[in-house]
Amino acid sequence: MKRLMLLLLTALLYSGAAVPRPDNLAKEQVLHRGNGAEVQTLDPHKAEGVPSSNILRDLYEGLTIEAPDGKVIPGTAESWKISDDGKTYTFHIRENAKWSNGDPVTAHDFVYGLRRSVDPATASKYSQILAPILNAEDIIAGKQPVENLGVKALDDHTLEIRLKAATPYFLGLLNHSSTYPVHKASVEAYGGQFSRPGKMVSNGAYVLKEWVIQSHIKLERNLNYWDNAHTIIDTVYYYPIEDQSTELKRYRANEIDRTEDVPSQQIKWIRKNLADELQIAPYLGSYYFGFNLTRPPFKDNLKLRRALSMAINRKIITEKITALGEKPLYSWVPPGIDGYEAATFDYADWPQKKRIEEARKLYREAGYSRANPLTVEIRYNTSENHKKLAIAIAAMWKQALGVKTRLVNEEWKVFLENRKQKQVTQVFRAGWIGDYNDPYNFMEILHSKHGLNDSAYNNPEYDALLQQASTETDPKKRFDIMRQAEKLVLRDHPVMPIYSYVSSHLIKPWVGNYVPNVLDHNYTKDLYILKH
């Protein structure tokens, strides 16, 4: 009891939230949460997508982590110093940080992890996120060896990271999975299997116990975690539920405590019957459709891309279809970044009638008409909400331009691979959620060399502006440069932004200390289960 009281008092100080008396806590501290699509991998340097990130935040820990409100706080590094020029970071690794097998976590583990992340042999789609680190870009491009990465262990508990230029968002970047350490001995012993149950050695608050494909992933508390004494939930189950209506049914049956999403077609019923359990909050993300620029009909056909974007009535989509508070998006970077004013499409303020008239003109000039209509595929991953939106956009294109659209639904892993290969995709659904609170995180995924540039957008002027922004130390000038780059994206139409996200979850009243934040990052170790 004394230990539990200490645990709760410390949690109170840490989170700033009201913590219940120990006798108000459930005897079994188990959390069940929906998690969208089945994850591809739990290798932190190869994973992509929100479902993987949710789990990896429990399994691993970076130099920094986030408080429940989203603020960056110390993680495995208990403190750091930044040089006067902003280019050298010196981190002190906690002396009580351990891997789940009891091995100490050292600065050498972070050197190994960061080198592995940028190594071309790893084939990480997120390696470009580490571009601020000295020599990272050349290593990713195969021009320098990984040993030249600007990271060095000064001793077992002191890590030095040198940047190519001052990077104001760097501390926030360091809680992204691409920066996580991995257990070298396990990687060398098991190769690509090191991230499977029974083989994974991790340094986060939880360890991987089970992974049953299309059923669940089970995590249990890591008793060797440096802050295990202040963790309350013992076990967390992640369920891959792609169908939002199915997820709602399981939530109502008390099989899950938190949904990953809510079905938009049932939002009226939810607002009426589950209003107290519906959590909607601003979310730093852009929902968009991408064009494959490597093949017809969109390669070298700006007029067609522009026409299709203009024919979409984003206001109807957000008010009548999604209806959760999303906002029509006419920029690439969504709202919510302090101090940044996004550029917008030149037709952002036009009435929809004028947009349709211009879209029809461009459609004709692109070589299409109602007598000779465009036939195109919209590809999306399995989801009721994505399907509903794709149907709506196809109907808008049909009504305004006469476009014939075929909808292609694919399982998440297949969908991501097809987007990456760019052999069959034409128009594809996509979304980008900020990994850190800075416009550069949105801009960089359209860089010609970025592993997640599934449109294959390639504009040397755009790349040059990003390079300039990455070394600019004046905040105002830096934002001005990124706004110039954003204008190029909006001019060239490699993507069609549709709306800015909100996070939307159903959360049981017995899940304590859930705090909405703009990145929608919630660590299980910060939560607890009340009696119910």
Helices and strands as residue ranges (DSSP letters): H 2-15, G 22-24, E 30-34, H 50-59, E 64-66, E 72-74, E 77-82, E 88-93, H 107-118, G 120-122, G 127-130, H 136-140, G 146-148, E 151-155, E 158-162, H 170-173, G 177-179, H 184-190, G 191-193, E 206-212, E 216-221, G 228-230, E 235-239, H 244-252, G 264-266, H 267-273, G 275-277, E 278-291, H 302-310, H 314-316, I 317-322, E 327-328, H 352-365, E 375-381, H 384-401, E 404-410, H 412-421, E 427-433, H 440-443, G 444-446, H 460-471, H 475-492, E 495-506, E 511-512, G 524-526, E 528-529
